[in-house]
Amino acid sequence: MNLLLAWLPVGMSYGIAFGARTQVPLIALLLASAVWLLFLPNAPYLLTDVVHVHNFHNATPGLIAGGLGVLAATGCVLFFISVATMRGAATLRVGHRAARWVVPLCAWTSSAGMYVGRVLRWNSWDVVNRPIALLEHAATHFADPATAAVAIALTASCALLLQGVYVVLSGWASPDRTTHAPRRSW
């Protein structure tokens, strides 16, 4: 199920990018982008599934760990595709200067979403279905300074990791990147 949810923001980002190219009103794109941002953490959330390694009692633990590693890498790639698509749409509609904030915004909000998903066990749709209950749960959870410090540290670590993933994958995906051997001058 997590893998299916990880694909959701990719599909949504393509729809929003199409809307950006076809001059859909900016307010509609912003509303759709807010919904997309709620579901975006589902892609990098696959990174957190490695916590399940200990649940498998198998003679080939390397195979299980490898499978979870592939799942985690898939989450990183889906995060990159979705964010890169949205960054392109933002550049088209609001310009390069404003669009440069897309990646940090996505990395930090996704990291916070990963924390509340894995630790507090919230889902993306809970924000709409149970907003008051979530606020009460958050107030109780973060009342302890040690818990808040751990949450901040984990969120910051994940945000930096996601920004790093974006930078690496954007370098690999760059159409400017040459794969040819350097020319020889005779």
One Martini backbone bead per residue (centre of mass of N, CA, C, O) as a GRO file, in nm:
protein
  186
    1MET     BB    1   0.057   0.063  -0.020
    2ASN     BB    2   0.295   0.262  -0.002
    3LEU     BB    3   0.370   0.248  -0.302
    4LEU     BB    4   0.107   0.362  -0.410
    5LEU     BB    5   0.121   0.634  -0.249
    6ALA     BB    6   0.396   0.726  -0.383
    7TRP     BB    7   0.259   0.779  -0.673
    8LEU     BB    8   0.051   1.004  -0.630
    9PRO     BB    9   0.232   1.269  -0.650
   10VAL     BB   10   0.317   1.222  -0.940
   11GLY     BB   11   0.042   1.243  -1.075
   12MET     BB   12  -0.027   1.521  -0.959
   13SER     BB   13   0.214   1.677  -1.083
   14TYR     BB   14   0.133   1.635  -1.378
   15GLY     BB   15  -0.138   1.781  -1.358
   16ILE     BB   16  -0.021   2.055  -1.265
   17ALA     BB   17   0.170   2.097  -1.505
   18PHE     BB   18  -0.050   2.104  -1.714
   19GLY     BB   19  -0.196   2.349  -1.589
   20ALA     BB   20   0.046   2.546  -1.622
   21ARG     BB   21   0.050   2.523  -1.945
   22THR     BB   22  -0.288   2.591  -1.968
   23GLN     BB   23  -0.382   2.831  -1.778
   24VAL     BB   24  -0.457   2.779  -1.507
   25PRO     BB   25  -0.549   2.910  -1.239
   26LEU     BB   26  -0.353   2.988  -0.975
   27ILE     BB   27  -0.545   2.909  -0.743
   28ALA     BB   28  -0.586   2.616  -0.839
   29LEU     BB   29  -0.286   2.538  -0.824
   30LEU     BB   30  -0.249   2.598  -0.521
   31LEU     BB   31  -0.458   2.396  -0.417
   32ALA     BB   32  -0.335   2.146  -0.552
   33SER     BB   33  -0.055   2.180  -0.414
   34ALA     BB   34  -0.151   2.138  -0.124
   35VAL     BB   35  -0.246   1.850  -0.166
   36TRP     BB   36   0.020   1.741  -0.271
   37LEU     BB   37   0.184   1.810  -0.009
   38LEU     BB   38   0.027   1.603   0.169
   39PHE     BB   39   0.127   1.345  -0.022
   40LEU     BB   40   0.440   1.354  -0.061
   41PRO     BB   41   0.551   1.185   0.194
   42ASN     BB   42   0.491   0.899   0.068
   43ALA     BB   43   0.756   0.863  -0.083
   44PRO     BB   44   0.984   0.894   0.148
   45TYR     BB   45   0.851   0.690   0.350
   46LEU     BB   46   0.997   0.435   0.237
   47LEU     BB   47   1.253   0.476   0.411
   48THR     BB   48   1.105   0.379   0.688
   49ASP     BB   49   1.068   0.064   0.622
   50VAL     BB   50   1.340  -0.041   0.755
   51VAL     BB   51   1.212  -0.106   1.041
   52HIS     BB   52   1.114  -0.407   0.934
   53VAL     BB   53   1.358  -0.602   0.936
   54HIS     BB   54   1.305  -0.745   1.223
   55ASN     BB   55   1.028  -0.897   1.124
   56PHE     BB   56   1.218  -1.095   0.975
   57HIS     BB   57   1.233  -1.460   0.958
   58ASN     BB   58   1.514  -1.530   0.775
   59ALA     BB   59   1.773  -1.686   0.597
   60THR     BB   60   1.767  -1.401   0.408
   61PRO     BB   61   1.832  -1.092   0.515
   62GLY     BB   62   1.960  -0.958   0.263
   63LEU     BB   63   1.708  -0.970   0.088
   64ILE     BB   64   1.528  -0.794   0.262
   65ALA     BB   65   1.714  -0.549   0.277
   66GLY     BB   66   1.730  -0.509  -0.029
   67GLY     BB   67   1.427  -0.463  -0.076
   68LEU     BB   68   1.408  -0.215   0.112
   69GLY     BB   69   1.620  -0.052  -0.045
   70VAL     BB   70   1.460  -0.035  -0.308
   71LEU     BB   71   1.219   0.106  -0.185
   72ALA     BB   72   1.374   0.356  -0.088
   73ALA     BB   73   1.479   0.441  -0.368
   74THR     BB   74   1.202   0.477  -0.492
   75GLY     BB   75   1.115   0.708  -0.307
   76CYS     BB   76   1.335   0.905  -0.399
   77VAL     BB   77   1.258   0.913  -0.700
   78LEU     BB   78   0.962   1.003  -0.662
   79PHE     BB   79   1.030   1.262  -0.522
   80PHE     BB   80   1.195   1.388  -0.748
   81ILE     BB   81   0.988   1.385  -0.975
   82SER     BB   82   0.772   1.552  -0.833
   83VAL     BB   83   0.944   1.804  -0.762
   84ALA     BB   84   1.054   1.866  -1.044
   85THR     BB   85   0.777   1.913  -1.170
   86MET     BB   86   0.692   2.144  -0.977
   87ARG     BB   87   0.926   2.331  -1.036
   88GLY     BB   88   0.858   2.368  -1.333
   89ALA     BB   89   0.574   2.484  -1.285
   90ALA     BB   90   0.666   2.723  -1.111
   91THR     BB   91   0.850   2.856  -1.317
   92LEU     BB   92   0.629   2.908  -1.527
   93ARG     BB   93   0.429   3.083  -1.324
   94VAL     BB   94   0.657   3.242  -1.102
   95GLY     BB   95   0.942   3.172  -1.144
   96HIS     BB   96   1.264   3.111  -1.052
   97ARG     BB   97   1.288   3.257  -0.781
   98ALA     BB   98   1.040   3.112  -0.643
   99ALA     BB   99   1.113   2.805  -0.726
  100ARG     BB  100   1.367   2.763  -0.535
  101TRP     BB  101   1.166   2.681  -0.279
  102VAL     BB  102   1.054   2.398  -0.338
  103VAL     BB  103   1.264   2.200  -0.227
  104PRO     BB  104   1.282   2.285   0.072
  105LEU     BB  105   0.981   2.265   0.129
  106CYS     BB  106   0.953   1.963   0.058
  107ALA     BB  107   1.166   1.847   0.249
  108TRP     BB  108   1.045   1.956   0.519
  109THR     BB  109   0.751   1.856   0.494
  110SER     BB  110   0.821   1.559   0.445
  111SER     BB  111   0.976   1.513   0.707
  112ALA     BB  112   0.741   1.576   0.891
  113GLY     BB  113   0.558   1.356   0.766
  114MET     BB  114   0.738   1.117   0.839
  115TYR     BB  115   0.724   1.153   1.141
  116VAL     BB  116   0.410   1.148   1.181
  117GLY     BB  117   0.377   0.873   1.042
  118ARG     BB  118   0.577   0.691   1.208
  119VAL     BB  119   0.528   0.798   1.509
  120LEU     BB  120   0.210   0.907   1.512
  121ARG     BB  121   0.032   0.771   1.276
  122TRP     BB  122  -0.033   0.948   1.040
  123ASN     BB  123  -0.229   1.074   0.777
  124SER     BB  124  -0.299   1.270   0.517
  125TRP     BB  125  -0.624   1.271   0.566
  126ASP     BB  126  -0.628   1.369   0.871
  127VAL     BB  127  -0.620   1.676   0.820
  128VAL     BB  128  -0.925   1.669   0.729
  129ASN     BB  129  -1.078   1.463   0.927
  130ARG     BB  130  -0.873   1.536   1.213
  131PRO     BB  131  -0.754   1.824   1.312
  132ILE     BB  132  -0.805   1.844   1.620
  133ALA     BB  133  -0.679   1.574   1.706
  134LEU     BB  134  -0.397   1.646   1.598
  135LEU     BB  135  -0.343   1.892   1.774
  136GLU     BB  136  -0.368   1.744   2.043
  137HIS     BB  137  -0.151   1.532   1.991
  138ALA     BB  138   0.081   1.732   1.942
  139ALA     BB  139   0.073   1.879   2.214
  140THR     BB  140   0.138   1.628   2.381
  141HIS     BB  141   0.397   1.527   2.237
  142PHE     BB  142   0.557   1.827   2.242
  143ALA     BB  143   0.574   1.896   2.554
  144ASP     BB  144   0.829   1.743   2.546
  145PRO     BB  145   1.149   1.844   2.497
  146ALA     BB  146   1.280   1.576   2.406
  147THR     BB  147   1.078   1.508   2.185
  148ALA     BB  148   1.115   1.768   2.023
  149ALA     BB  149   1.418   1.730   1.966
  150VAL     BB  150   1.393   1.467   1.810
  151ALA     BB  151   1.203   1.572   1.592
  152ILE     BB  152   1.394   1.789   1.484
  153ALA     BB  153   1.635   1.607   1.416
  154LEU     BB  154   1.489   1.415   1.221
  155THR     BB  155   1.378   1.627   1.028
  156ALA     BB  156   1.647   1.756   0.950
  157SER     BB  157   1.787   1.505   0.844
  158CYS     BB  158   1.578   1.437   0.624
  159ALA     BB  159   1.589   1.707   0.474
  160LEU     BB  160   1.887   1.689   0.393
  161LEU     BB  161   1.863   1.424   0.244
  162LEU     BB  162   1.651   1.516   0.031
  163GLN     BB  163   1.823   1.743  -0.084
  164GLY     BB  164   2.053   1.559  -0.170
  165VAL     BB  165   1.892   1.379  -0.356
  166TYR     BB  166   1.809   1.602  -0.549
  167VAL     BB  167   2.089   1.689  -0.638
  168VAL     BB  168   2.188   1.420  -0.748
  169LEU     BB  169   1.950   1.357  -0.945
  170SER     BB  170   1.972   1.624  -1.107
  171GLY     BB  171   2.255   1.561  -1.214
  172TRP     BB  172   2.175   1.295  -1.364
  173ALA     BB  173   1.919   1.439  -1.527
  174SER     BB  174   2.078   1.627  -1.683
  175PRO     BB  175   2.101   1.743  -2.014
  176ASP     BB  176   2.404   1.864  -1.986
  177ARG     BB  177   2.523   1.603  -1.941
  178THR     BB  178   2.815   1.445  -2.015
  179THR     BB  179   2.917   1.109  -2.161
  180HIS     BB  180   3.158   1.193  -2.306
  181ALA     BB  181   3.446   1.208  -2.420
  182PRO     BB  182   3.695   1.393  -2.452
  183ARG     BB  183   3.839   1.593  -2.658
  184ARG     BB  184   4.079   1.593  -2.896
  185SER     BB  185   4.375   1.766  -2.952
  186TRP     BB  186   4.592   1.788  -3.240
   0.00000   0.00000   0.00000
